[in-house]
Amino acid sequence: MSSKRFEKLEAIRGFAAIYVVLFHVLPQKIFLFGINIGILFRFGSEAVIVFFILSGFVIRYSFDRYPDKSFKYYFIRRFIRLYVPLIFIFLLGYILKSVQEGMLANPEWQSLFGNLLMLQDVISLKPNVISATYLGNGVLWSLSYEWWFYMLFFLIIKFFPDKTRNKWVYILLIISALSYLFFPFIINRVLMYFATFWIGVSLADLYLKNKEITFKAILPFIYIFVGILLILSLNLYLNFSYTKVYDYPLVAYPIIELRHLTAAFLLMFAGIIWHQIQWIGFDKIFRIFKYLAPFSYVIYISHHDLVVEATYLDFIENKVLKYSLYILVMLLFSYVLEVVIYERIKRKIIH
């Protein structure tokens, strides 16, 4: 994929990664001239949805360019991309926890296996979760969705012809959303969230076919998305009592699903509109973040251990200095792991 051609996507990816870090680090109230600008950094959950949309676009575009479209080739590429950096993060988290406790920490084997099988989610915020995220690294919830999106995408792209593909995806999305009303579980939850990934796939399809990216071009998908949002609104109404069960109801069931899918819907609209007006002002705001894109994945999965829950610089009393150094360490670690180590491993596996 030409990084020059998709520089804007790279910039968005880099921005989303560092935004999630700031979401977890900055206080909710930051006053500037009497105005609380801290609220601008309260949408970390929505930033994760950006990753899903971008992933859908990139996977669809890349698959079209694959010289080998076999499952083996596809699986190996997706597996090493997700798992190689992740194994290092598991080790990092365990080592830092052991250092903090002054002894070998509990490896939490059950949780580790659950994460290796990509069955993890935020167990304290959603019902019927199979496995908690490993060692409390909450951001790992999205990786299970990402992985199953990859697998589902391959099945759909290989076994459903282009003319009927969208129709079957729409049916799948509606059925999963309806079933979520009666029993929210990992399967229908992931299938429902696949709508976010399919936004990127749909836009990539238009791009690959040299079609104009407009609302009219994806109008059936818009109708389906509205249907999903209506179903999730009904789910919120039927299960509103759960908002009193969770400590943070705005980021928990049944609000979080509606919040995530609404964010995806609005992001889709914003992206198409910005595209139609020639991305006015985009470069001035986001262009600089393209430099973070090559190691944005590790920024995302490492910042919990290296910044949010870090204690290795506790001897520094100045919080601004301490967290600035935490972020610097995270950026250096992320660069080395994703750009240097991961790329060398990938070259050895994929010739």
Secondary structure, 3 states (H helix, E strand, C coil): CCCCCCHHHHHHHHHHHHHHHHHHHCCCCCEECCEEHHHHHCCHHHHHHHHHHHHHHHHHHHHHHCCCCCHHHHHHHHHHHHHHHHHHHHHHHHHHHHHHHCCCCCCCHHHHHHHHCCCEECCCCCCCCCEECHHHCHHHHHHHHHHHHHHHHHHHHHHCCHHHHHHHHHHHHHHHHHHHCCCCCHHHHHHHHHHHHHHHHHHHHHHHCCCCCCCHHHHHHHHHHHHHHHHHHHHHHHCHHHHHCCCCHHHCCCHHHHHHHHHHHHHHHHHHHHHHCCCCCHHHHHHHHHHHHHHHHHHHHHHHHHHHCCCCCCCCCCHHHHHHHHHHHHHHHHHHHHHHHHHHHHHHHCC
